[in-house]
Amino acid sequence: MKSLRNFLAFLIPLLSMLVTFSIFLLITNVVNSYKEKIANDYSIVIVANTPIIEDNFKSLAGIDVDRIEALGKENIINNIKSNLSKSSVDLLEKKLPFFYQIYLEEFPTSTQLNQINNELNNNRNIRNVEIFSKDHNQIYLLLLLLNSISFILFFIITIFAIIILAKQIKLWFHEHRTRITILRLHGASIIYSASSIINYAILSSFTAFVIVAGFYYYTINNLGVLFPIELQEILVVRIDYIFDIIKMFLLSFIISICTIFGVLFKYKIDND
C-alpha cells in the first residue's frame, strides 16, 4: 500500500503535466495547420500602373512570395460597359490599371504586414495596396491567444508538478532518514541510498508517458474530442506523432530525474 502511494505521488503530477503538454502540442499543430491554410488563401491586392515583373517581387518583409496572379480587367469592364459607348470602353481598357493578387508562402505577422505595406507603397509603379489588415489582425491575434493560453497552462502545471515531486522526495527522505544514515555510514553513495525513490520516479515517468502517448494517439485520430467537428471539414491537421511522443518521453524523464537529483544534491550539501 505504501509503495502504491509513493508510485501515485509521482504518477499523478507527471500525468497532469504530460496531459497539458499533449494538449499544447495539439493546439500548436492545429494553429500551424490553420496558419498554413490561411497563408494559401490570404492574398494582398495591388493596383499597378504597368504590368509588374514577378522577379522583382521574390520576397516581401523577409517572406518568400509564393505566386502572383493577375486579376482580369474583363470582369470590371463587363459590369459597366452597358452604360458606356464603345469608344469609352476602348479608352477604359487602355487607361484601366493592372490588378494583382500576391500570395505569400507564410502567414505574416502584423509587424511583417506593415513592412509589406510600406515596401509596396514605396514602389512607384504601384498605385494602391490593400492588405486587409483588420481581418488579418483579428485572425492572427486569435491564433496567438490560443497558443499563449495553452503554453501558460502547461507552464503553470509543470511548475506545480515539480513542486509536488520535490516535496514528495523530501518527505521520502524524512521517512527513511535512519536507513539512509546507516547506509551512508557504511560508505554507500547518496544515489545508492535513494535508489528506491529513483526507481519510483523512473517507473512513474514511464507509466505516465505510456498513458499520455495512448491518449494523444486516440485524440489525434478523434479530434472531435477536443475540437469542433467542423474543424475537420475545413482543415487537415498535420501531426508528427513520433516526434511529439519523443518530446513527451524526454519531458517526463527529464523533469522527474532532474527534480530528484536536485533534491539529492541539496540533501547531500545539507548533511555532509
N, C-alpha and C positions, 0 to 999 in steps of 0.2 A: 504493500500500500504506500509506503514511504517512497519507494522507487518510482511508482506511478506518479506520485505528487511531484517529485523532482523532475520527472520527464515532462509532465504537463506544464510545469512552471517555465520550462524553456520553450516548449512547443507553441503555447498559445500566443505569446508576444511575437515569436518568429512568424507564425502563421498570419497574424494580423498584419505584420509588416509586408509579407510577401503578397498577400491578397491586394493590399492597396497599391503595391508596386505593379502587380499584374494589371490592375485597373488603369494605372497611369500609363503603362505600355500600350494598352488597348486604345485609350483615348488619344495618345500620341500618334499611333498608327492610323486611326480614323481621321484625325486632324490633318496629318501629312497626305493621306489619300485624297481628302477633300480639297486641300490646297493644290494638289496636282490636277484635280479635276477642274477647279475653277480657274487655274492657270491656263488650261486648254480652252476654256470658254471665255475668259476675260480678254478684252481687247481694248486698245487705245485707238480712238478715231482721230485722224488728222486730215486737214484740208490743205492741199499744196497748190501753189501757182502753176507749177510744171510737173511732169511725171518725175517721181523720185527714183533714185538709183538704190536698189536694195543693199548693195555692197557698202553704202555709206551709213547703213543702219544695222551693223552686225551686233551691236550691244548698246544697251541704254542703262545708265546708272549701275554698270557692272553686271547686268543681267543679259545673257545672250538672247537675241531676237530669234524666235522660232520660225516665224514666217510673216510676210506682209502681203495682204490681199487687197486688190483694188476693188472699190465699190463702183459698179457701173453707173454711168450718168443716165442711162436709158430710163430707169425707173422714175427718176426725178423729172425728166422731161415729159415722160408719158403722163404724169399726173397733172401737168399744167398746159400741155401743148394744145388741148382742145380750146383754150381761151386765147391762143396766140396765132398770129399769122405764120405762114411758112418761113418768111424772111426772119421773123423774130425767133422762131425755133432754131433756124440755122445760126443766127447770131448767138443764141443761148448756148448752143453746142460748142461754139468757138470760145466763148467767154467763161463758161462754167468751169470752176476749178476742179481739181482732181481729189477724189476722196479715197482714203486708205484705212484699213484696219491693221494694227500692229499687234501680233501675238508674241508673248514672252515665254521663255522656257520655264521660268519660275514665277510664282505669285509674289509680286513686290510688296515690301513693307510700305508703310505710309511715308517714311523718310525717302525711300527709293522712288516712290511715286512722285514726290515733289521734285526730286532731282531729274526724273524723266521729263516732267512737265517743263522745267527750266531749260533742259537740253534741247527739247523740240522747239520751244518758243524762241530760242536763240538762233535757230536756223532760218535764214531769210526767205527761203523758199516755202516755208510752212506758214500758212495764214492763220490757222486756228487749230487748237488741240483740245480734245475732250477726253479726260481721264476718268470720268465718273467717280470722283473722289469720295463723294458721300456714301454711295453704295459700297465701294471698296473698303472704306474705313470701318463701316459697320460690320462687315463680314470678317475683316482681319482682326478687329478688336475682340469679336466673339471667339475666334479661334485661339487668340492669346489668352483670353479669360478661361476657356476650358482647360488649356494646357497648364496654366498657372494654378488653378484650383486643385487639379489632380496632383500636381507636384507638391504643393503646400501640404495637402492632406497626407501624402506619402512621407514627406519630411517630418511632419509632426508625429505620425505613428512610429516612424523609425527612432526618433529621439526617445519616445516613451518606451519602446521595446528595449533599447539599450539600457535605460534607467532600470527597468524591471529586471532585466537579465543581470545587471551589475548587483542589484540588491539581493537577488536570489543567490548569486555566487558568494556574496559576503555572508549571507545567512548560513549557507552551507559550511563556510569556513568556521563560523562561530559554533555551529553544532558539532564539528569534527576537530576542534582545535586541539583537544588532548591527543587524539590519534596522530594528527599532523605533527605535533611537537615531538612525540615519541619517534616517528619515522625520521624526522629531521635530525634528532639526536643520534640516530644510527647511520647518519650520512646520506639519507635519501634527499634527492633534489625536491624543490618545491613543485616541479611539474609532475614528478612521480607521486608525490604526496596527494596531489589533486587529480590524479588520473581518473577517478570515478566521475567527478563532475565534468571533466573534459569529455569522457565517454557519453555522458548525458547530453552534453551540448552537441556533439557530433551526430548522435542518433536523432535528436530533436530537429537538428538542421536538415538532415536528410529526409526525415518524415515530413516536415513542413514543405520542403521542396517538392517531394513526390505528390503531396496533396494539391498544392497550388499549380503544379505543372498539369495535373489532370483537370483541375478547374479551368485553367487557361485554355487547354485543348478543347474542352467542351464549349467554352464561351465563344472561341473564335469560329467554331462550327455552328453556333447558335447565337448569333449576335443579337437576336431579338430579346435575349435575356437582359441585356443592358441598354440596347439602343432600339429606337422605333423600327418597326418592320419596313416602313417607307424608306429608311436609310439604305437598306439593301437593294431597293429597286432603283435608286439613283446613283449608287456609289459602290464601286468594287474596292473593298478594303484589302490592301496588300500587307500581309503579316509574315515575317520570317520567324516561324515558330521555334526552330532550332536555336537561332541566335538569341531569341528572347528568353528561352529557358536556360540557356547558358548564363545569361545575366542574372536570372533568379538564383541559380545554383551558386554562383560566385557571391552574390549579395548575402544569401543565407549563411554560408560558411564564414565569409569574411567578418560579418557583424558578430556572430557568436564567438568565433575564435579570438578576434581582436578584443572583444569585451572581456573574455576570460583571462587572456594574457595581460590585459591592462590591470585587472583586479589582482592577478597573481604578482605582477611587478610591484604594485603598491603594497601588497601584503608582505612581500619579501623585504621591501625598504623599511616598513614599519616594525618588522620583527627581527631584523638582522642587527 
